[in-house]
């Protein structure tokens, strides 16, 4: 018994253009609100190294003293999610 799938005719021009328009998108960078800092910026404020700052931030997020959120930021020619931190509301 053969289980071949039948191929349907596809109009290459219109379907390809529609699929490209639907799937290919240009990522947009987010606007980072005031008060949100990257780990590098927090480290510069504290005068600490990057690894020490990240360790402090992981602990502070776990304890609820600060909040972590990733914003899409343009880095060179690409847009990447970059974690930002803000002090938790007290």
ZATI-287258 format. One record per residue: residue number from 1; residue in three letters; y negated, x negated, z of N, C-alpha, C in turn. Coordinates in steps of 0.001 Angstrom, whole numbers, plus 500000, padded with zeros to 6 digits. Atoms other than C-alpha are relative to their C-alpha. Layout:
% ZATI-287258
[NUM, 'ALA', [Y, X, Z], [Y, X, Z], [Y, X, Z]] ...
//
This chain:
% ZATI-287258
[1, 'UNK', [501174, 499172, 500000], [500000, 500000, 500000], [498757, 499123, 500000]] [2, 'UNK', [501211, 500793, 500118], [496643, 498619, 499026], [498841, 500706, 500697]] [3, 'UNK', [501157, 499448, 499291], [493552, 499126, 501163], [498719, 499370, 499479]] [4, 'UNK', [501210, 500562, 500579], [490851, 498015, 498772], [498841, 500958, 500177]] [5, 'UNK', [501206, 499188, 499895], [487347, 499225, 499377], [499387, 500082, 498616]] [6, 'UNK', [500621, 499853, 501317], [485681, 500618, 496328], [498538, 499579, 500079]] [7, 'UNK', [501386, 500446, 500061], [482435, 498963, 495379], [499177, 501037, 499260]] [8, 'UNK', [500882, 499035, 500642], [479607, 501331, 494568], [498928, 499238, 499245]] [9, 'UNK', [501067, 500645, 500758], [476996, 500511, 492005], [498728, 499976, 500830]] [10, 'UNK', [501234, 500178, 499259], [473873, 499165, 493588], [498946, 499530, 499021]] [11, 'UNK', [501084, 500456, 500861], [470619, 498920, 491757], [499336, 498830, 500689]] [12, 'UNK', [500388, 501246, 499358], [469728, 495338, 492521], [498504, 499926, 500290]] [13, 'UNK', [501438, 500185, 499822], [465963, 495485, 492059], [499440, 500844, 501137]] [14, 'UNK', [500611, 499132, 498992], [465037, 498476, 494188], [500655, 499830, 501358]] [15, 'UNK', [499331, 500148, 498717], [467669, 498050, 496885], [499693, 498648, 500637]] [16, 'UNK', [500302, 501321, 499462], [467018, 494322, 497270], [498587, 499960, 500568]] [17, 'UNK', [501389, 499981, 499524], [463271, 494851, 497600], [499880, 500821, 501281]] [18, 'UNK', [500047, 499154, 498807], [463795, 497646, 500131], [500631, 499295, 501204]] [19, 'UNK', [499348, 500716, 498913], [466219, 495568, 502199], [499146, 498830, 500481]] [20, 'UNK', [500866, 501131, 499610], [463923, 492544, 502134], [498808, 500479, 500812]] [21, 'UNK', [501151, 499468, 499274], [460970, 494631, 503250], [500398, 500466, 501401]] [22, 'UNK', [499549, 499479, 498709], [463025, 496170, 506058], [500448, 498891, 500951]] [23, 'UNK', [499402, 501011, 499140], [464659, 492989, 507341], [499142, 498755, 500214]] [24, 'UNK', [500796, 501217, 499895], [462210, 490187, 506679], [498640, 500353, 500577]] [25, 'UNK', [501275, 499730, 499357], [459348, 490385, 509111], [499405, 498676, 500480]] [26, 'UNK', [500684, 501172, 499476], [456797, 487852, 510191], [499718, 500256, 501472]] [27, 'UNK', [500252, 499775, 498576], [456825, 487502, 513974], [498528, 499806, 500339]] [28, 'UNK', [501394, 500059, 499574], [453464, 488089, 515592], [499928, 499450, 501412]] [29, 'UNK', [500201, 500550, 498661], [452238, 486120, 518579], [499369, 501054, 500898]] [30, 'UNK', [500572, 499089, 499013], [451413, 488055, 521737], [498669, 499439, 500505]] [31, 'UNK', [501204, 500421, 499292], [448061, 487947, 523467], [500371, 499877, 501473]] [32, 'UNK', [499637, 500233, 498598], [448683, 486394, 526863], [498852, 500484, 500880]] [33, 'UNK', [501054, 499484, 499123], [446756, 488350, 529527], [499502, 498931, 500976]] [34, 'UNK', [500536, 500944, 499012], [444508, 486504, 531986], [500872, 499956, 501253]] [35, 'UNK', [499226, 500151, 498772], [446256, 485142, 535055], [501416, 499516, 499777]] [36, 'UNK', [498652, 500466, 500317], [449520, 484208, 533289], [499919, 498551, 499551]] [37, 'UNK', [500000, 501424, 500309], [450270, 480461, 533133], [501402, 499535, 499630]] [38, 'UNK', [498717, 500618, 500301], [453041, 478384, 531600], [500372, 499054, 501142]] [39, 'UNK', [499553, 500945, 498978], [455114, 476063, 533785], [499205, 498705, 499897]] [40, 'UNK', [500790, 501223, 500188], [453218, 473132, 532276], [498612, 500148, 500612]] [41, 'UNK', [501332, 499770, 499435], [449872, 474667, 533262], [500048, 500035, 501528]] [42, 'UNK', [499851, 499961, 498538], [451099, 475375, 536810], [500208, 498583, 500527]] [43, 'UNK', [499767, 501382, 499597], [452352, 471792, 537048], [498733, 499169, 499989]] [44, 'UNK', [501268, 500730, 500055], [448972, 470453, 535977], [499095, 500397, 501164]] [45, 'UNK', [500806, 499548, 498858], [447252, 472597, 538629], [500459, 499361, 501303]] [46, 'UNK', [499437, 500518, 498750], [449600, 471334, 541331], [500146, 498486, 500012]] [47, 'UNK', [499794, 501436, 500081], [449811, 467758, 540092], [501462, 499611, 500138]] [48, 'UNK', [498557, 500231, 499888], [453615, 467991, 539864], [500595, 499746, 498615]] [49, 'UNK', [499296, 500223, 501259], [456100, 466928, 537198], [500564, 501320, 499483]] [50, 'UNK', [499452, 498782, 500596], [457633, 469467, 534828], [501260, 500484, 500684]] [51, 'UNK', [498743, 499585, 499371], [461068, 469435, 536459], [499761, 500533, 501416]] [52, 'UNK', [500309, 499507, 498645], [459622, 469835, 539977], [499347, 501373, 499929]] [53, 'UNK', [500699, 498713, 500136], [457348, 472656, 538838], [500983, 501102, 499652]] [54, 'UNK', [499021, 498973, 500381], [460216, 474523, 537153], [500890, 500370, 501181]] [55, 'UNK', [499164, 499716, 498823], [462328, 474210, 540312], [499243, 500880, 500995]] [56, 'UNK', [500818, 499173, 499102], [459481, 475589, 542448], [499845, 501417, 499451]] [57, 'UNK', [500200, 498676, 500601], [458923, 478443, 539985], [501265, 500851, 500058]] [58, 'UNK', [498731, 499257, 499915], [462606, 479431, 539884], [500171, 500554, 501411]] [59, 'UNK', [499890, 499567, 498604], [462604, 479592, 543685], [498993, 501102, 500327]] [60, 'UNK', [501051, 499014, 499717], [459314, 481527, 543814], [500308, 501343, 499333]] [61, 'UNK', [499635, 498749, 500677], [460546, 484094, 541262], [501130, 500689, 500758]] [62, 'UNK', [498868, 499426, 499251], [463801, 484581, 543193], [499539, 500620, 501318]] [63, 'UNK', [500501, 499489, 498724], [461829, 485110, 546409], [498978, 501117, 499822]] [64, 'UNK', [500956, 498928, 500253], [459437, 487554, 544742], [498546, 499597, 500196]] [65, 'UNK', [501373, 500466, 499812], [456344, 485382, 545245], [499228, 499901, 498685]] [66, 'UNK', [500664, 499982, 501310], [455626, 485218, 541511], [500890, 500736, 499005]] [67, 'UNK', [499331, 499205, 501032], [456601, 487084, 538347], [500109, 499144, 498745]] [68, 'UNK', [499770, 500740, 501242], [458048, 485603, 535148], [500087, 500985, 498838]] [69, 'UNK', [499922, 499181, 501208], [457541, 487092, 531694], [499825, 499089, 498791]] [70, 'UNK', [500097, 500803, 501222], [458065, 485616, 528235], [499050, 500675, 499020]] [71, 'UNK', [500917, 499538, 501033], [455250, 486000, 525721], [500277, 499192, 498744]] [72, 'UNK', [499820, 500712, 501268], [455606, 485137, 522030], [498726, 499222, 499709]] [73, 'UNK', [501130, 500900, 500188], [453358, 482133, 521441], [500235, 499179, 498742]] [74, 'UNK', [499891, 500807, 501212], [452638, 480295, 518215], [500057, 498529, 500388]] [75, 'UNK', [499799, 501431, 499752], [453975, 476743, 518453], [500187, 499336, 498646]] [76, 'UNK', [499925, 500592, 501334], [453212, 474823, 515277], [500018, 501102, 498956]] [77, 'UNK', [499890, 498992, 501050], [454404, 476974, 512406], [500931, 501141, 500389]] [78, 'UNK', [499072, 498960, 499563], [456775, 479151, 514454], [499442, 500754, 501204]] [79, 'UNK', [500357, 499196, 498827], [456399, 481883, 517045], [501234, 500047, 500889]] [80, 'UNK', [498870, 500081, 499066], [458622, 481381, 520085], [499656, 500685, 501323]] [81, 'UNK', [500255, 499458, 498662], [459047, 483145, 523423], [499816, 498853, 500996]] [82, 'UNK', [500317, 501032, 499005], [457464, 481021, 526155], [499844, 500691, 501345]] [83, 'UNK', [500145, 499372, 498685], [457927, 481912, 529833], [498626, 499704, 500611]] [84, 'UNK', [501274, 500106, 499292], [454677, 482555, 531705], [500203, 500546, 501398]] [85, 'UNK', [499862, 499630, 498587], [454207, 483016, 535436], [498668, 500505, 500534]] [86, 'UNK', [501191, 499444, 499343], [451786, 485015, 537567], [500368, 500235, 501450]] [87, 'UNK', [499759, 499719, 498597], [451445, 485306, 541305], [500252, 501491, 500186]] [88, 'UNK', [499682, 498604, 499738], [452974, 488523, 542599], [498872, 500657, 500778]] [89, 'UNK', [501033, 499251, 499276], [450588, 491198, 543824], [500391, 500088, 501470]] [90, 'UNK', [499694, 499988, 498559], [450297, 491090, 547583], [499405, 501198, 500674]] 
//
